[in-house]
Every structure is written in C-alpha cells, then in structure tokens.
Amino acid sequence: MKSRKQKSLKNLIFGILYQIINLVLNFVCRTFLIQKLGEEILGINSLYSSILSFLSLAELGIGTILVFSLYKSIAKNDEEKIAAYMNYYKKIYNIIALVVFVLGIFIAPFLKFLISPDITISNVDLYIYYFLFLGNSALSYLLGYKQTIITAYQNMSVIKIFNIATTLLRTVARIILLVVVPDYKIYILAEIITNFINNLALAIYAEKKYPFIKNKEARLQDEEKKEIKSNIKSTFLYKLGNVVLSNTCSIVISTMISTLVVGYVSNYNTITGSLAGFISILNSAIFASIGSITLENNTEKSLKVFRTLLLIFHYLSAFCAIAMFITFNDFMMLWLKDSALLIDEVSVLLLCVYFYFQNIAVPVVCFRENYGLFKKVKFYILITSLINIGLSILLCHFLGLAGVFLSMILSRLMIIDTLEPNYLYKTVFKTSAKDYYLRQLGMLILTLVSGVASYFLCSLIQEISIINFICKGLICFGVTTFIFVIFTFRSKEMKYLKDLTCTICNEYKGKKKDKNENKVS
C-alpha cells in the first residue's frame, strides 16, 4: 500500500502534468475563439462564466464537507459508513442540480442590465448562450459528486488522468467545430458533452474501485445528518463570500466600463488562474495527507507542516507574481499581436498583487478545511466580499479598471488575511498568531527585494521576442529563488523539506528494490 507521501507525490506529478496540458490547450482554444468569433464573444464567455459561478452557491461547499466527513470512516475502513455518506450526498446533489437550474431561470431576465450597450450580439443568441451555460452547470452536479470518494482516498492523480483525456478531446472537437462551423452555440455544446463524458467515466471508475459505495441501503444516523447540515449552514456564508469576492470583478467591469473589457481581463485571468492552478496542485496533492495528520492530534507536527507550507507557497506566489508583472504584456503582444487587447500597467501590477496575497494564504485555507473550522470563519469572507462590492463600485468610478483590482486587495487585507490566521492559530495550534504575521512579513520583504531586483534586470531587455520573454522569466526565477534560499537556507522549514525529500526518495528506492527482488525470485 502506498504511503501518504508517495500518494501526495504522485498526485503532485499528475496535477502538474494536467495543468501544463490544460494551460496550453486553453490558449489554443482561446486563440481560435478570438480569431473565429471575435472579442464580443470572448467578453460574453467571461461574463457568463462569472454569473454561473454565483449559481454554484447552491453547492454550499458540500464537496469540502464530504471529504472532511469521509476521513474518519476511511481511517477506520468503515465501508458501510462511507456508502451511507455517499447515498446521503447523492440526494443532496440531485436537489442542488434542480436548484441551480431554477435560480438560473430567475436570473435570465436581468441579463440585459449586466451587458454593456456596445455589444451587438442579438438578444436571442445571448439567451441561448446563457441557457446552454446554465444546462452545463446543472448537469455537472448529477454525477460529479462521486469524484469526492477518489479525492478522499488520496487518488487525485486518477482524476487528473481522466481530465487530461477529456481536455484533449474537448480541444480537438472545439477547434474542428470552430473551423468548420464557427458557431458559439456548438462551441458550448462541445463543453457540455465532454464534461458529461468525464463525469460519467469517473463515476464508473469510482464504483469499480470502491464497489461498496453501491450499497444503496446504507444510511446515516440522525445525529450525523444534523452535523452535516450544521456544517453546510456554516460553509454557505463562506461560499457566498468567496463567490462574490471572486466574481464581482467581471460584473462591475461589464456594467461600469464595458463587457469587451471583461474579455480583455479574462485573457490575463487565464494566466493568473492557470498559475494559481499550478500552486493549488500542491494543495490538492497534500490535502488528504493533512487530513490524515489532523486525526493524529499532534499539534507540534501540524504546526511544523503548516510553517513549511507557508514557506513553499510564499516562494511560489512571489515568483509567479513577479514574473507575471514583468512579462504579462510582452506575452499578450506575442500571443494576440494587438495592443488594443492590453490593459494598463497599473492594473496589471494590482492584478498580480492580488494574486500574490490570495496564494500566500493557501496553507491557512487548507488547514481550515481539514480541521473543519467552518463555523467560526464563516463571516470573515462574507464581510470581505461586501466591503469589496462597495469599494469596487466606488474606486471603479474614480480609478477605472485599476480601482476594481485595488478594492479586491484592500478588502482582503482588511479582513481575511488578518482575522482568519489568528483564529487558526488559537484553535488548532493553541498559540499566538504573532509567529504567522512575522513570518509572512519577513517573506513579504524578500518578495519586494526579489521584485525590485528582477524588474531592474529585466528592464535592460527592451525588445519583445520569445527569446527575451523566456530570458525575463528565467531572471525572475533565478533572482527570487536565490534570495529566498539565501535567507531561509538554515531555517527549520528548509531542513524539514530536505528530510522529507530524502524520505520519499528512500521509500521509492526501497519499493523499486523490492520489485526487482520479486522479479528475480
């Protein structure tokens, strides 16, 4: 049986592979979409994606709760209890699919207020596109919940393999359809069909891999259902705040600036989202492992792992944010070859700063979800999102696009990044959060130094070309890595990382040696 470390490593490798393939294919699709259907469709595509994200509120964060609920049953190998949880969640997800569709219908009449007047697409087509988006969103809940059992058993690599195959199929289908029949309706249908195939294939795999989940008679006790409902109520507010915070940007830009600008920003968000995806791969790979650690009730070990993750995620966030700011518009010109599709440098900087603050806090989110801290933190992000709405409207009026990004940064720093770590330290680590703030401040200084040094060196390269783009990226990587390593090399976290790497390598060598000995025998 594979250890937690081996499973985490395998999940990490396949996660990175999937993210690379997904990033490349996403750009291929987006390029064909812009060339064949134009900038207006790009803007509508991005706006509808944000609107449908609001409807995902109906999911209430149940996926996270399900994984959290399954940990103890998996640790005890209680297959009947696992089946009971899956049966209970199946009922809930069927209701969610219906609720999403009904809410989507109620939102439809208000679409005209969210789309700027400069869009020339007919109202009939706009509604057809919207309902296709809505159908895709509702269908995803009917079978998608079964993937949770795969995640809980730390087999995310399996999901990534299926996703890679589906993404390849979807991209090929879309490109062929855009060339032969350049119709956005067909483009969305390709998404719906391939998503359904992916969810169906994973559902079949889950049932074959874990046949005990087909036990339809298994039932949860009333107390267990009560606990789940309590967690759902708590996560709803957190989910609400998170969705509002993440998607207010597109709606404010569409209504106050232009739906076309939403499309331009979405090109940048494709990159930030992909890089955040790379960073979250690490989180996904270790998520279930941390869940297992929580069951050990070892506060000292948990804190050591948490501090190590702070260092890892801060370094990754720093490098990505610095590299994005320096190379963003170079990349856009190389890719789109049209300066009209660029956003201003101040907005680019603020977008990268928000990305940075969002991702250095990933370890806090990871531990919060694994320790089931749903109830106490539920108001933090909701308050943050409400502040963000007000600030977005106000600052967008005075500062335009840059004001929208600035509001996201300020609202986050005022609430989430201040209060949530404090609660985590007091509840889980039983100590003051002063350690957290000092560590993050120290690494923030390293990031600023890395950013200034990288910017100065890269400013010496003026001409925009693929070679120069790569050189700038390498400079950012080299400078950031050098500064972080120099100042953290002797830390306990770096020592823990080195020991962990050696342990995984030794386990892998031992396993390979055993296989060879078995073959000889």
C-alpha positions, 0 to 999 in steps of 0.5 A: 500500500502506498504511503501518504507521501508517495500518494501526495507525490504522485498526485503532485506529478499528475496535477502538474502534468494536467495543468501544463496540458490544460494551460496550453490547450486553453490558449489554443482554444482561446486563440481560435475563439478570438480569431473565429468569433471575435472579442464580443464573444470572448467578453460574453464567455467571461461574463457568463462564466462569472454569473454561473459561478454565483449559481454554484452557491447552491453547492454550499461547499458540500464537496469540502464537507464530504471529504472532511466527513469521509476521513474518519470512516476511511481511517477506520475502513468503515465501508458501510459508513462511507456508502451511507455518506455517499447515498446521503450526498447523492440526494443532496446533489440531485436537489442542488442540480434542480436548484441551480437550474431554477435560480438560473431561470430567475436570473435570465431576465436581468441579463440585459442590465449586466451587458454593456450597450456596445455589444451587438450580439442579438438578444436571442443568441445571448439567451441561448448562450446563457441557457446552454451555460446554465444546462452545463452547470446543472448537469455537472452536479448529477454525477460529479459528486462521486469524484469526492470518494477518489479525492478522499482516498488520496487518488487525485492523480486518477482524476487528473488522468481522466481530465487530461483525456477529456481536455484533449478531446474537448480541444480537438472537437472545439477547434474542428467545430470552430473551423468548420462551423464557427458557431458559439452555440456548438462551441458550448455544446462541445463543453457540455458533452465532454464534461458529461463524458468525464463525469460519467467515466469517473463515476464508473471508475469510482464504483469499480474501485470502491464497489461498496459505495453501491450499497444503496441501503446504507444510511446515516444516523440522525445525529450525523445528518444534523452535523452535516447540515450544521456544517453546510449552514456554516460553509454557505456564508463562506461560499457566498463570500468567496463567490462574490469576492471572486466574481464581482470583478467581471460584473462591475467591469461589464456594467461600469466600463464595458463587457469587451473589457471583461474579455480583455481581463479574462485573457490575463485571468487565464494566466493568473488562474492557470498559475494559481492552478499550478500552486493549488496542485500542491494543495490538492496533492497534500490535502488528504495527507493533512487530513490524515495528520489532523486525526493524529492530534499532534499539534507540534507536527501540524504546526511544523507542516503548516510553517513549511507550507507557508514557506513553499507557497510564499516562494511560489506566489512571489515568483509567479507574481513577479514574473507575471508583472514583468512579462504579462504584456510582452506575452499578450503582444506575442500571443494576440499581436494587438495592443488594443487587447492590453490593459494598463500597467497599473492594473496589471501590477494590482492584478498580480498583487492580488494574486500574490496575497490570495496564494500566500494564504493557501496553507491557512485555507487548507488547514481550515478545511481539514480541521473543519473550522467552518463555523467560526470563519464563516463571516470573515469572507462574507464581510470581505466580499461586501466591503469589496462590492462597495469599494469596487463600485466606488474606486471603479468610478474614480480609478477605472479598471485599476480601482476594481483590482485595488478594492479586491486587495484592500478588502482582503487585507482588511479582513481575511488575511488578518482575522482568519490566521489568528483564529487558526492559530488559537484553535488548532495550534493553541498559540499566538498568531504573532509567529504567522504575521512575522513570518509572512512579513519577513517573506513579504520583504524578500518578495519586494527585494526579489521584485525590485531586483528582477524588474531592474534586470529585466528592464535592460531587455527592451525588445519583445521576442520569445527569446527575451520573454523566456530570458525575463522569466528565467531572471525572475526565477533565478533572482527570487529563488536565490534570495529566498534560499539565501535567507531561509537556507538554515531555517527549520522549514528548509531542513524539514523539506530536505528530510522529507525529500530524502524520505520519499526518495528512500521509500521509492528506492526501497519499493523499486528494490523490492520489485526487482527482488520479486522479479528475480525470485 
